[in-house]
Amino acid sequence: MADLYDTKKKKLVRFDNDAQITDAIASGTFLPKKGEKLYATNPLGEKTYIPSEQAKDAITQGYVIHGKTTELADDYVRENEGLSGAAKVF
């Protein structure tokens, strides 16, 4: 999920999935908040952060921009690697 600024309607619009976020920024009509770090996957499949001001250029180079839900899910998986069974409950 991400809130992007619609430059034509002059308001924030919420996008719920990563494909919508990437497409919206690529269109040039929607912009992320300046100064933010956006969670993204680079063309090699590696997760990284990019400055919001570089998002459109990054997309043209093959990056996919992710929303907060994907970022949090990936963080959870990273933090719980190696844990199994009941250990994950604690």
C-alpha positions as CSV (number, residue, x, y, z in Angstrom):
1,M,0.0,0.0,0.0
2,A,1.3,3.5,-0.9
3,D,-0.1,7.0,-1.0
4,L,1.0,8.8,-4.1
5,Y,0.3,12.4,-5.1
6,D,-1.9,12.8,-8.2
7,T,-0.4,15.8,-10.0
8,K,-3.5,16.4,-12.1
9,K,-6.2,16.2,-9.4
10,K,-3.9,17.6,-6.7
11,K,-4.7,15.0,-4.1
12,L,-3.3,11.9,-2.5
13,V,-4.4,8.5,-4.0
14,R,-3.9,5.2,-2.2
15,F,-2.6,2.2,-4.3
16,D,-3.0,-1.2,-2.8
17,N,-0.7,-3.4,-4.7
18,D,2.9,-3.2,-6.0
19,A,2.0,-3.4,-9.7
20,Q,-0.4,-0.4,-9.3
21,I,2.3,1.5,-7.5
22,T,5.0,0.9,-10.1
23,D,2.6,1.7,-13.0
24,A,1.3,4.8,-11.3
25,I,4.8,6.2,-10.8
26,A,5.9,5.2,-14.3
27,S,3.0,7.1,-15.7
28,G,4.4,10.4,-14.4
29,T,1.0,11.5,-13.1
30,F,1.6,10.1,-9.6
31,L,4.6,11.0,-7.4
32,P,5.8,9.6,-4.1
33,K,6.5,12.0,-1.3
34,K,9.9,13.8,-1.7
35,G,12.6,12.6,0.6
36,E,11.2,9.2,1.2
37,K,13.1,5.9,0.7
38,L,11.1,3.5,-1.4
39,Y,11.4,-0.2,-1.0
40,A,12.1,-1.8,-4.4
41,T,13.4,-4.9,-6.2
42,N,16.2,-4.2,-8.7
43,P,16.5,-6.0,-12.0
44,L,18.6,-8.7,-10.4
45,G,15.8,-9.6,-7.9
46,E,17.6,-8.0,-4.9
47,K,15.5,-5.9,-2.5
48,T,16.8,-2.4,-1.9
49,Y,15.8,1.2,-1.0
50,I,15.9,4.0,-3.5
51,P,15.3,7.8,-3.1
52,S,11.7,8.7,-4.1
53,E,13.1,11.4,-6.5
54,Q,14.8,8.6,-8.5
55,A,11.7,6.3,-8.6
56,K,10.6,7.0,-12.2
57,D,14.1,6.5,-13.6
58,A,14.6,3.4,-11.6
59,I,11.4,1.9,-13.0
60,T,12.7,2.5,-16.6
61,Q,15.8,0.5,-15.6
62,G,13.7,-2.4,-14.5
63,Y,13.0,-1.8,-10.8
64,V,9.7,-2.6,-9.2
65,I,8.5,-0.3,-6.4
66,H,6.8,-2.0,-3.4
67,G,4.3,-0.7,-0.9
68,K,4.6,-0.8,2.9
69,T,2.8,-4.2,3.1
70,T,5.4,-6.0,1.0
71,E,8.2,-4.2,3.0
72,L,6.8,-5.3,6.3
73,A,6.2,-8.9,5.1
74,D,9.8,-9.1,3.9
75,D,11.1,-7.7,7.1
76,Y,9.1,-10.3,9.1
77,V,10.5,-13.1,7.0
78,R,14.1,-11.8,7.4
79,E,13.7,-11.5,11.1
80,N,12.3,-15.0,11.5
81,E,14.7,-16.9,9.2
82,G,16.1,-20.0,10.9
83,L,13.2,-20.2,13.4
84,S,10.7,-23.0,13.1
85,G,7.8,-24.4,14.9
86,A,6.9,-23.1,18.4
87,A,10.0,-20.8,18.4
88,K,8.2,-18.4,16.0
89,V,5.4,-17.9,18.5
90,F,7.7,-16.2,21.0
